[in-house]
Amino acid sequence: MKLNKKHSSLAALVAASLSSLALQASADVVTDWNLITVNATKVAPALNSNLASRIDAIEAIAVYDAVNSILQFGTPYHYYSPNSGSAQAAAAQAAHDVLVNYFPGQQAALDTDLTNSLNSITDGPIGNGQTVGSAAATDIIALRASDGSSPNVSYPGPATIVLGAYQLTPNSPTVSSNFTFNPGINEQWGTVTPFVLTNGSQFRPPPPPTVAGNNKAYILALNQVKTSGTTNSPTQTPAQVHIAQFYKQDAELTVNEAARDLALAHNLSLANDALLFALVDIAVADSRIAIWDAKYTYLYWRPVTALNANPDGTVTNGYKAWTPTIVTPNHPDYPSGHSGTVTAGAEVLASFFGDANTFTLHTTTVGESPRTLTSLSQLESENGLSRIYGGIHYSFDNLEGQGVGALVAAYTLVNGPHAN
């Protein structure tokens, strides 16, 4: 884990806060709506991880502020209106209203989900809870209305080719397919208003290794991905291919599944669950903003470009010399967004539950079997390695991405909402 020196104090802080909360109600409504939320973000046209993690955080905050207004157990994120009624209904209504706002085309399905949730309410007057939930959703939607997340800005590629600088990458990993070069996504994301951080550059990592001058750090990392990140290599193992393919899915899906699994395994109360998902999804969303700040600041080139480039940085071989295991995402290389996202979420989860936990994860990658892990640090490690085995990142991308994610998690735990 990346916060070893701080874990004991952070874990003690969270544990003390949680121990002050009585088990008040089933947490299923929070985990249910978290799953509904992440699924809603992937209904075609699916949102990328930046856009989806923003919605995940908004939903989690609305749920937290709604539940907190009724149970009055913690510091509000923004909305707070002490009231009585069903906290479960408040959570369900808050989540529903957030999702209907952003996905009006899914309203019929979301209305059905809300009806199913309300039919199982057991903790008080439903109407009062719904009123609070709607108000909390309206509040956070308004707060995020001008956060810089839209309109999206695409990066068209460099005006001139420079050695080591990011170039648009092929949208297929195989030379047998016809590929095109998609523009870089979300160039402005590093300037989006964070949920807890002061700004996107707050934890900007140092520059990546220089490409020129036989830089040893760069050459070692390049050779590692050259041999470990392509199925054409005789040294790449089936286990490495599986890890690359398994973690290929959007990183926030992995984090939220782990959070749901652990929340249910530890039988969290409704209050604890609302707090957990607010902190996890805030850390995930802010890590994406911080990583994107660095990506478009440094504009570092991807391995698929480096391993096909001429000495001047141009690529004229049709990308035939080396192909990655998976498609290279269309945004700059450094640092790894996947590594930062998963580490941010995993560090928050570790502060609640400790590192050693057994949980099973699934993937949207067709044909890949589930993976049962025994610690959150294993999740961080495997996810980071998957980017190298996939041929889309260098080892220093992974390490610096994890470092940013760990810093964001620590900052979120101190400065985000917390139990009284």
C-alpha positions, -999 to 999 in steps of 0.1 A, spaced: 0 0 0 12 36 -6 2 51 27 20 27 51 34 55 73 0 71 76 -23 41 75 -23 35 113 -34 71 121 -59 73 92 -73 39 101 -76 49 137 -93 81 128 -119 63 106 -124 35 130 -130 59 158 -156 77 137 -173 46 126 -174 31 161 -195 61 173 -222 52 148 -248 26 159 -260 1 134 -291 19 123 -304 3 91 -295 -20 63 -269 -6 40 -282 -25 9 -299 6 -5 -265 24 -8 -247 -5 -24 -278 -12 -47 -278 24 -60 -240 24 -63 -244 -5 -87 -273 11 -105 -252 43 -109 -221 27 -123 -242 6 -147 -261 38 -158 -228 54 -168 -220 26 -191 -253 24 -210 -245 33 -247 -231 57 -254 -209 48 -224 -191 75 -205 -153 73 -202 -138 70 -167 -134 108 -163 -171 115 -170 -184 84 -152 -163 90 -120 -178 125 -118 -213 111 -119 -204 84 -94 -191 111 -70 -221 133 -74 -245 104 -67 -225 93 -37 -224 129 -22 -262 133 -27 -268 100 -9 -244 109 19 -259 144 24 -294 130 23 -287 103 48 -267 126 70 -296 151 71 -318 125 87 -294 105 108 -272 135 116 -240 116 122 -214 135 103 -201 167 87 -221 176 56 -204 178 22 -226 207 12 -264 201 18 -277 197 54 -313 200 65 -320 181 97 -352 162 93 -370 130 103 -382 102 81 -367 72 63 -330 75 57 -333 46 32 -359 65 12 -337 96 13 -307 76 -1 -328 60 -29 -345 92 -39 -312 112 -39 -295 86 -61 -325 83 -84 -328 121 -89 -291 125 -97 -292 98 -123 -325 110 -139 -309 145 -142 -279 132 -161 -295 102 -179 -331 113 -187 -333 86 -214 -330 60 -186 -358 74 -164 -383 46 -169 -358 20 -157 -346 43 -129 -382 49 -118 -387 11 -115 -355 8 -95 -368 36 -71 -401 18 -67 -384 -14 -59 -362 4 -33 -392 22 -17 -412 -11 -15 -385 -25 9 -383 6 32 -385 -3 69 -370 26 88 -396 54 89 -419 77 70 -411 74 33 -424 107 21 -402 128 44 -372 108 33 -379 113 -4 -382 151 2 -348 152 18 -333 130 -9 -346 152 -37 -333 183 -20 -298 168 -16 -297 158 -52 -308 192 -64 -282 208 -43 -252 189 -55 -264 190 -92 -265 228 -89 -231 229 -72 -215 210 -100 -233 227 -129 -204 249 -138 -174 228 -127 -156 228 -161 -165 193 -170 -182 204 -202 -179 211 -230 -153 184 -235 -121 195 -252 -103 171 -275 -65 172 -281 -59 172 -319 -23 161 -317 10 180 -319 16 206 -346 51 192 -351 66 158 -341 90 160 -312 110 131 -298 93 118 -266 62 139 -271 27 124 -272 13 116 -306 -21 103 -314 -21 65 -312 -37 37 -332 -71 26 -321 -63 -10 -327 -35 -31 -312 -30 -52 -344 -15 -42 -377 -39 -66 -395 -68 -43 -387 -74 -9 -403 -68 17 -376 -74 54 -372 -60 79 -348 -86 93 -324 -80 127 -307 -69 128 -271 -98 128 -247 -108 155 -221 -78 178 -225 -94 202 -201 -101 176 -173 -71 187 -152 -89 221 -148 -122 206 -137 -132 218 -102 -122 190 -78 -146 177 -52 -121 180 -23 -87 190 -37 -79 227 -39 -70 223 -77 -60 197 -102 -23 205 -99 -21 201 -61 -3 168 -63 13 171 -97 42 146 -99 77 155 -111 84 153 -148 88 118 -164 123 105 -174 138 123 -204 139 102 -236 171 115 -250 206 108 -238 204 71 -230 185 78 -198 187 46 -178 154 49 -161 136 54 -194 155 26 -212 149 0 -185 112 9 -184 109 8 -222 126 -26 -224 103 -39 -197 71 -30 -216 87 -41 -249 90 -77 -236 61 -78 -212 35 -58 -230 31 -77 -263 17 -111 -271 44 -114 -298 70 -117 -270 81 -153 -261 85 -142 -224 49 -129 -219 29 -155 -199 -8 -164 -201 -11 -151 -165 2 -117 -176 -22 -116 -206 -51 -124 -182 -42 -96 -158 -39 -72 -187 -73 -81 -201 -90 -84 -167 -81 -49 -155 -87 -34 -190 -121 -23 -180 -127 13 -167 -110 16 -134 -138 31 -114 -158 -1 -121 -131 -21 -103 -130 2 -73 -167 4 -68 -172 -34 -70 -145 -38 -44 -162 -12 -22 -196 -29 -26 -181 -63 -18 -163 -51 13 -192 -30 26 -215 -60 25 -189 -83 39 -184 -60 69 -221 -54 73 -219 -16 74 -247 5 87 -265 28 63 -246 58 78 -212 41 75 -220 29 39 -230 64 28 -198 78 42 -177 51 27 -190 56 -8 -188 93 -6 -151 92 3 -143 64 -22 -160 81 -51 -147 116 -42 -111 102 -41 -116 84 -74 -130 115 -91 -104 138 -78 -76 114 -87 -88 115 -123 -86 153 -123 -51 153 -107 -39 127 -132 -53 146 -162 -36 177 -150 -2 159 -152 -10 141 -185 -16 172 -205 11 192 -187 38 167 -197 24 153 -229 46 122 -228 46 96 -255 31 61 -253 51 29 -256 34 21 -290 49 53 -303 83 49 -287 87 13 -299 78 22 -335 95 56 -338 124 67 -359 153 85 -341 136 118 -348 103 106 -332 83 101 -364 66 68 -371 67 56 -407 65 18 -403 27 16 -400 32 5 -363 43 -29 -375 75 -33 -355 58 -36 -321 21 -40 -311 7 -38 -275 -14 -65 -259 -44 -41 -257 -55 -10 -274 -36 21 -263 -61 47 -248 -63 80 -266 -47 103 -241 -11 111 -231 9 86 -211 22 100 -179 12 91 -152 -12 61 -153 -48 71 -148 -57 35 -140 -31 32 -113 -41 65 -97 -78 57 -98 -75 23 -82 -50 33 -57 -71 63 -46 -101 41 -40 -82 12 -25 -64 34 0 -97 48 12 -111 12 15 -80 2 35 -85 31 59 -119 16 67 -112 -21 66 -74 -26 68 -54 -41 39 -61 -78 44 -95 -86 29 -107 -114 7 -130 -102 -21 -139 -113 -56 -139 -90 -87 -154 -94 -121 -146 -77 -154 -164 -65 -184 -137 -81 -206 -154 -110 -223 -140 -144 -216 -120 -134 -185 -128 -153 -153 -133 -135 -119 -103 -129 -97 -103 -135 -59 -79 -112 -41 -67 -114 -5 -57 -78 1 -62 -43 -12 -25 -39 -18 -27 -69 -42 -54 -50 -61 -32 -20 -64 -2 -41 -75 -21 -62 -101 -39 -32 -115 -6 -13 -119 11 -43 -136 -18 -47 -159 -9 -15 -177 27 -27 -183 15 -62 -194 -11 -45 -217 18 -26 -234 2 8 -227 23 23 -199 58 23 -184 67 13 -149 73 49 -138 38 58 -151 24 32 -127 44 42 -97 38 80 -101 1 73 -108 -1 53 -76 17 81 -57 -9 106 -69 -38 83 -60 -24 78 -25 -19 115 -19 -55 122 -31 -69 95 -8 -50 108 22 -62 143 15 -98 132 10 -98 113 43 -87 144 62 -106 170 43 -137 152 31 -169 145 50 -164 125 82 -184 111 111 -188 133 142 
